[in-house]
Amino acid sequence: MAARSETHSASSSDGDGGPDDELLLAALLDGMDAALCAFDADGVVTHWNREAERMLGWTQEEAVGRKGLAGWAVRPADAEEVEGRLLDAMRSPGRQVHEFALLTKDGGRVLVRIQSSGVSGADGRPKGVYCAFSEVHAQIDLERCIALSEALLEDASWGVVLVDADLRPTVVNAYAARAFRVPARATMLGRPLGELLEQGMEELEGALQHVLGEGAPPAPAEIWVTLRPHSDRMAAGRAPADRADSDRADTDPGTADPNGRSRPAAGAGAGADEAEAATVGTESARRRCWRSGFLRLASPLAEEPVPLGVAWLFQDVTAQKRTEREAARLRFRDGQLHRAARAAAECADPMEAACLHLEFALAGFADHALLDLVAEPGPEPSRTRDASLDALPPRDPRLVRAALAPAVERGRPPFIEPGTASGIPVAYPEGHPALQAYQRCTSVRASSGEQRGPDAVEWARTRKWPQGTVHGLCTVLRCRGRSLGVVTFLRDAGRRPFDREDADYAEQIAAHVAAAADLAVALQGDQR
């Protein structure tokens, strides 16, 4: 029996590794970030780790073995209450949380938050209590950080996205989910951002990689992105845009002048703008500008900063940026009109003044400008004229190329030099946007849609426009109640289609050009 007992004792000692367990326990206690002390059932201190030593100044040798905290870690007047609450945790289920003022070795006081819990033996009897404590301000700072994180991810008025080192979202708040137009925040988690963005992804990834490698930038960055459309929205929105010929008139067909010709009314172009909103507007709505700030996240537990990812905070400032761009564009165009009017006033030849207006208009607006005048301008309306004659539908005018800007098209002169002396009309086909603009007394926009390569070249050639043209805007020239011709503005590939604001600007230019052209026609009549 003795041998068996000795054997059992030896095996038990080898299996439990008593001294090794003590060393492991001591290492765990000393490596904790929180201060920890433990008491036995009689209130004697049995454990005291290094964080408690750092906080209060009492070493392990000075603390372990003391009975209670009175006189050294707690004021004698408070000792009974403090020790009573701590030892009560042996007989209470769960953890107890208290705040006490403890004494440091040099006589100072530290307000701490203590979490105490009882320790029971194998028979279920209480054997002691352990207490983990930290300074109250450190605990409050931690709670504030947690509360801030929760607030950013729930109630923030800007988007918050946390991406890992592989640039995949790991945390997304509600604002960011709405900005990316995903049904739920979980939809974005773990997915590459390239699956959500159509354009601007390379720039965004470059910014995130820069933050991972170099740290946070000194100021926010404004990044333009285009969201990927849903499949059903793409199918519904692209149908009107795929047409080969999208010549549109900015006019209301139901509004006509006394002569039977349709005239632009208030809110003209409603039908065209609705069709445009279904195509261009859809892409414009998906194009967003996000003012973004970036923060590199590093682990606080490592000796050297280890990047965990990037915190990306952003706000949608698309409306503000568009307003700023529109205001800047309006100021520039007003300045161009003013400078053109002053320069044209110094021209002795009215046609030279008209060409000058076209050249000033090209800056930032179009690549080509064509001025076509009718060979025989219609007569001015007369009050004694029979109204039944004016009710007849207008015939296709004979438009003669009077001027073009720039004067040379892609390094070569035009086939027929511009000028009205010869009277040779431009061979516009039936239904050409310029003829439509003249007949309707309004502006007509035309676009090649999504045609590229040879199809786009053929589209421009059939309309007698320069090679490379993909967008056109034709505006009638009206002066003294007569239609004198048409001015056409053209844009090459790489530019956006003309919109309603562009048509308004073209009509302002056409008013100045029409006045100069009317004066030129009047002077030619006087010379004859």
Backbone hydrogen bonds, N-H to C=O, Kabsch-Sander energy under -0.5 kcal/mol:
donor,donor_aa,acceptor,acceptor_aa,energy
5,S,1,M,-2.5
6,E,2,A,-2.7
7,T,3,A,-2.7
8,H,4,R,-2.6
9,S,5,S,-2.7
10,A,6,E,-2.4
11,S,7,T,-2.7
12,S,8,H,-2.5
13,S,9,S,-2.2
14,D,10,A,-2.5
15,G,11,S,-2.8
16,D,12,S,-2.5
17,G,13,S,-1.9
18,G,13,S,-0.7
21,D,17,G,-2.9
22,E,18,G,-2.0
23,L,19,P,-2.0
24,L,20,D,-2.7
25,L,21,D,-2.8
26,A,22,E,-2.3
27,A,23,L,-2.3
28,L,24,L,-2.4
29,L,25,L,-2.5
30,D,26,A,-2.4
31,G,27,A,-1.6
32,M,29,L,-1.0
35,A,133,F,-1.7
37,C,131,C,-2.4
38,A,47,H,-1.5
39,F,129,V,-3.2
40,D,44,V,-1.9
41,A,127,K,-1.1
43,G,40,D,-1.9
45,V,66,R,-3.0
46,T,38,A,-3.0
47,H,38,A,-1.1
49,N,36,L,-1.9
53,E,49,N,-1.7
54,R,50,R,-2.7
55,M,51,E,-2.1
56,L,52,A,-2.5
57,G,53,E,-2.1
63,A,59,T,-1.6
64,V,60,Q,-2.6
65,G,45,V,-2.6
66,R,63,A,-1.8
68,G,43,G,-2.7
68,G,66,R,-0.8
71,G,74,V,-1.9
72,W,69,L,-1.2
73,A,69,L,-1.9
74,V,69,L,-2.0
78,D,75,R,-1.3
79,A,75,R,-1.2
80,E,76,P,-0.6
82,V,78,D,-2.4
83,E,79,A,-2.9
84,G,80,E,-2.0
85,R,81,E,-2.0
86,L,82,V,-2.2
87,L,83,E,-2.6
88,D,84,G,-1.4
89,A,85,R,-0.5
89,A,86,L,-1.1
90,M,87,L,-1.5
91,R,88,D,-1.2
92,S,89,A,-0.7
96,Q,116,S,-2.8
98,H,114,I,-2.5
100,F,112,V,-1.7
102,L,100,F,-0.6
102,L,110,V,-2.8
103,L,73,A,-3.2
104,T,108,G,-2.6
105,K,56,L,-2.9
107,G,104,T,-1.7
110,V,102,L,-2.7
112,V,100,F,-3.1
112,V,110,V,-0.6
113,R,134,S,-2.7
114,I,98,H,-3.2
114,I,112,V,-0.5
115,Q,132,A,-3.0
116,S,96,Q,-2.8
116,S,114,I,-0.6
117,S,130,Y,-1.9
118,G,89,A,-0.9
119,V,128,G,-2.8
121,G,125,R,-2.9
124,G,121,G,-1.4
127,K,119,V,-3.6
128,G,119,V,-1.4
129,V,39,F,-2.3
130,Y,117,S,-2.3
131,C,37,C,-3.3
132,A,115,Q,-2.6
133,F,35,A,-2.6
134,S,113,R,-1.4
136,V,111,L,-2.4
139,Q,135,E,-2.1
140,I,136,V,-2.8
141,D,137,H,-2.3
142,L,138,A,-2.1
143,E,139,Q,-2.6
144,R,140,I,-2.7
145,C,141,D,-2.3
146,I,142,L,-2.4
147,A,143,E,-2.9
148,L,144,R,-2.9
149,S,145,C,-2.4
150,E,146,I,-2.4
151,A,147,A,-2.5
152,L,148,L,-2.7
153,L,149,S,-1.8
154,E,150,E,-0.7
154,E,151,A,-0.7
155,D,151,A,-1.9
156,A,151,A,-1.0
159,G,314,F,-2.9
161,V,312,W,-2.5
162,L,171,V,-2.7
163,V,161,V,-0.6
163,V,310,V,-2.5
164,D,168,R,-2.1
167,L,164,D,-2.1
170,T,162,L,-3.8
171,V,162,L,-1.4
173,N,160,V,-1.8
174,A,153,L,-0.7
177,A,173,N,-1.8
178,R,174,A,-2.1
179,A,175,Y,-2.3
180,F,176,A,-2.3
181,R,177,A,-0.6
182,V,177,A,-2.2
187,T,184,A,-1.2
188,M,185,R,-1.4
189,L,185,R,-0.7
190,G,169,P,-3.0
191,R,188,M,-1.7
193,L,167,L,-0.6
195,E,192,P,-1.8
196,L,193,L,-1.7
197,L,193,L,-1.5
198,E,226,T,-4.0
199,Q,226,T,-1.3
204,L,200,G,-2.0
205,E,201,M,-2.9
206,G,202,E,-2.2
207,A,203,E,-2.0
208,L,204,L,-2.3
209,Q,205,E,-2.7
210,H,206,G,-2.1
211,V,207,A,-2.0
212,L,208,L,-2.2
213,G,209,Q,-2.0
214,E,210,H,-3.5
215,G,210,H,-0.7
215,G,211,V,-1.4
221,A,292,S,-2.8
223,I,221,A,-0.7
223,I,290,W,-2.4
225,V,288,R,-2.9
226,T,199,Q,-2.0
227,L,286,R,-2.5
228,R,196,L,-2.2
234,M,230,H,-2.5
235,A,231,S,-2.1
236,A,232,D,-2.0
237,G,233,R,-2.6
238,R,234,M,-2.0
239,A,235,A,-0.5
242,D,238,R,-1.4
242,D,239,A,-0.5
243,R,240,P,-0.9
246,S,244,A,-0.5
246,S,447,S,-1.8
248,R,246,S,-0.5
248,R,445,R,-4.6
250,D,443,S,-3.0
251,T,249,A,-1.5
255,T,252,D,-2.2
256,A,254,G,-0.5
257,D,261,R,-3.3
260,G,257,D,-2.3
263,R,255,T,-1.2
268,A,265,A,-1.8
270,A,267,G,-0.7
273,D,269,G,-3.0
274,E,270,A,-2.2
275,A,271,G,-1.9
276,E,272,A,-2.5
277,A,273,D,-2.5
278,A,274,E,-1.4
279,T,275,A,-0.7
279,T,276,E,-0.8
280,V,276,E,-1.4
281,G,276,E,-1.8
283,E,279,T,-1.3
284,S,280,V,-2.7
285,A,281,G,-2.4
286,R,282,T,-1.3
287,R,283,E,-1.0
288,R,225,V,-2.8
288,R,286,R,-0.7
290,W,223,I,-2.8
290,W,288,R,-0.5
291,R,289,C,-0.5
291,R,315,Q,-2.7
292,S,221,A,-3.9
292,S,290,W,-0.7
293,G,313,L,-3.4
295,L,311,A,-1.9
297,L,309,G,-2.5
298,A,296,R,-0.5
299,S,306,V,-1.9
302,A,299,S,-0.7
308,L,297,L,-3.6
309,G,297,L,-1.1
310,V,163,V,-2.2
311,A,295,L,-3.1
312,W,161,V,-3.1
312,W,310,V,-0.7
313,L,293,G,-2.7
313,L,311,A,-0.6
314,F,159,G,-2.1
315,Q,291,R,-1.7
317,V,289,C,-2.5
317,V,315,Q,-0.8
321,K,317,V,-2.6
322,R,318,T,-2.6
323,T,319,A,-2.2
324,E,320,Q,-2.4
325,R,321,K,-2.5
326,E,322,R,-2.8
327,A,323,T,-2.4
328,A,324,E,-2.4
329,R,325,R,-2.7
330,L,326,E,-2.5
331,R,327,A,-2.4
332,F,328,A,-2.3
333,R,329,R,-2.6
334,D,330,L,-2.5
335,G,331,R,-2.1
336,Q,332,F,-2.3
337,L,333,R,-2.4
338,H,334,D,-2.2
339,R,335,G,-2.7
340,A,336,Q,-2.6
341,A,337,L,-2.2
342,R,338,H,-1.9
343,A,339,R,-2.4
344,A,340,A,-2.8
345,A,341,A,-1.5
346,E,343,A,-1.1
347,C,344,A,-1.6
353,A,349,D,-1.7
354,A,350,P,-2.2
355,C,351,M,-2.3
356,L,352,E,-1.9
357,H,353,A,-1.9
358,L,354,A,-1.6
359,E,355,C,-2.3
360,F,356,L,-2.2
361,A,357,H,-1.7
362,L,358,L,-1.2
363,A,359,E,-0.6
363,A,360,F,-0.6
365,F,362,L,-2.1
366,A,362,L,-1.5
367,D,490,L,-2.9
368,H,490,L,-1.6
369,A,405,A,-2.6
370,L,488,T,-2.8
371,L,403,A,-2.9
372,D,370,L,-0.6
372,D,486,V,-2.8
373,L,400,V,-2.7
374,V,484,L,-2.4
375,A,398,R,-2.3
378,G,483,S,-0.7
385,R,382,S,-0.8
389,L,386,D,-1.1
390,D,386,D,-0.9
391,A,387,A,-1.1
392,L,389,L,-1.1
399,L,397,P,-1.0
400,V,373,L,-3.5
401,R,424,I,-0.5
402,A,371,L,-3.1
402,A,400,V,-0.6
403,A,371,L,-1.5
405,A,369,A,-2.6
409,E,412,R,-2.0
410,R,408,V,-0.8
412,R,409,E,-1.5
419,G,401,R,-3.1
426,V,399,L,-3.3
428,Y,426,V,-2.7
432,H,429,P,-1.6
436,Q,432,H,-2.5
437,A,433,P,-2.5
438,Y,434,A,-1.9
439,Q,435,L,-2.5
440,R,436,Q,-2.4
441,C,437,A,-1.1
442,T,437,A,-1.4
444,V,474,C,-2.6
445,R,248,R,-3.0
446,A,472,G,-2.7
448,S,470,V,-2.2
451,Q,448,S,-1.4
455,D,452,R,-1.2
457,V,453,G,-1.9
458,E,454,P,-2.5
459,W,455,D,-2.2
460,A,456,A,-2.0
461,R,457,V,-2.3
462,T,458,E,-2.4
463,R,459,W,-0.7
464,K,461,R,-1.8
465,W,460,A,-2.4
469,T,466,P,-1.6
470,V,491,R,-2.6
471,H,491,R,-1.8
472,G,446,A,-3.0
473,L,489,F,-2.1
474,C,444,V,-2.9
475,T,487,V,-2.6
476,V,442,T,-1.0
477,L,485,G,-2.8
478,R,476,V,-0.6
479,C,482,R,-2.2
482,R,479,C,-1.4
484,L,477,L,-2.8
484,L,482,R,-0.7
485,G,477,L,-0.8
486,V,372,D,-3.0
487,V,475,T,-2.8
488,T,370,L,-2.9
489,F,473,L,-2.8
490,L,368,H,-2.5
491,R,471,H,-2.6
493,A,468,G,-0.9
495,R,492,D,-1.4
503,A,499,D,-1.9
504,D,500,R,-2.1
505,Y,501,E,-2.1
506,A,502,D,-2.6
507,E,503,A,-2.0
508,Q,504,D,-1.6
509,I,505,Y,-2.1
510,A,506,A,-2.7
511,A,507,E,-1.6
512,H,508,Q,-1.3
513,V,509,I,-2.5
514,A,510,A,-3.0
515,A,511,A,-1.6
516,A,512,H,-2.0
517,A,513,V,-2.8
518,D,514,A,-2.6
519,L,515,A,-1.8
520,A,516,A,-2.0
521,V,517,A,-2.4
522,A,518,D,-2.3
523,L,519,L,-2.3
524,Q,520,A,-2.1
525,G,521,V,-2.0
526,D,522,A,-1.9
527,Q,523,L,-2.1
528,R,524,Q,-1.5
